[in-house]
Amino acid sequence: MKPIRVLIVDDSPVVQSVLTTLLSSDTDIEVLGAASDAFDAKDTIIEKRPDVITLDVEMPRMDGITFLKHLMRFRPVPVIMISSYTRNNSMRTLEALNIGAVDFIAKPRKNIRTGLWELRHEITAKIKTAARTRIRPYDLFGKHRKRIPAASIASSDKIIAIGASTGGTCAIERLLGSMPPDVNGIVIVQHMPARYTSGFAQRMDSLFPMDIKEANDRDRLDRGKVLIAPGGWHLQVAEDRKGYYVRLQNGRQVNHQRPSVDVLFNSVAKTAASNAIGILLTGMGNDGADGLLAMRQAGAFTVAQDEATSLVFGMPAAAIKRGAAEMVAPLDDIPDIVLSRLKPE
């Protein structure tokens, strides 16, 4: 197989140097060069046609978000955003994912050289995943379907558990956009670093009428509420005489992730059993496959996103292979399928 040809677009000479050395150490990757801004990058993209681009959010002359919009319109290429954490940058990174970037890497806050090398496995894995993705058209997720009226769902107390990774922020946005305001309690694990999950929750809350927030320990899982697991913490569902609530745990990584979808799904299988619905969306790896199987075996209804609408089919495919998904469906069909399961039988 030919190596994956990567162009680095970053105005920092240090980041250029470290990424060039780091990526070149992997025999499956070839670094075509480094550009300091969007205008230099444009010429290289036209001339050398890279397979993947790493793109800094903050750059001189033209910022990374503006450049990404042009790129997705006129010459779509898989892009991994490189983001240094600030509140503004976290929101701009989420915007980049909505525009069409495949994924992002959070720059280490201290010692950029050592920090990037510590992220070597994550960086190279994301580059390789990006090279295999089908880039969706610009603004594919720009318009949501008509939201189902609140009166169309029953008074079921079932809870809905959702897991996602690469491509998941857009898929979750699409899914929530088709849910009624008083939908049953929803709990979500989206693979994302600490600090970025807060921005993701705030973005979702600004778009939809549900109460959407980053989860705190012991938050109640009530109707019309959506809780998103904070980066760096596992989230589990528990129950008392008042109903369902969530617990946060700072345990070891599971499937190289914290939060882990498997941790969430296994807790839902144990706590809610048949009184739950499990949804596994697009993502790299196999996190969530075993947990979704546990949910199905406990009597929950389970659904996995299909390959055609998944940005990365790894997680749903692993679940389907295990027999964990009672149903496999396109993303836009999942809301109606889920809501049909909340109606009286």
Secondary structure by P-SEA (a helix, b strand, c coil): cccbbbbbbcccaaaaaaaaaaaaaccccccccccccaaaaaaaaacccccbbbbbcccccccaaaaaaaaaaccccbbbbbbcccaaaaaaaaaaaaacccccccccccaaaaaaaaaaaaaaaaaaaaaacccccccccccccccccccccccccbbbbbbbccaaaaaaaaaaaaccccccbbbbbcccccaaaaaaaaaaaaccccccccccccccccccbbbbbcccbbbbbbbcccccbbbbbbccccccccccaaaaaaaaaacccccbbbbbcccccccaaaaaaaaaaabbbbbbbccccccccaaaaaaaaaccccccccccaaaaaaaaaaccc
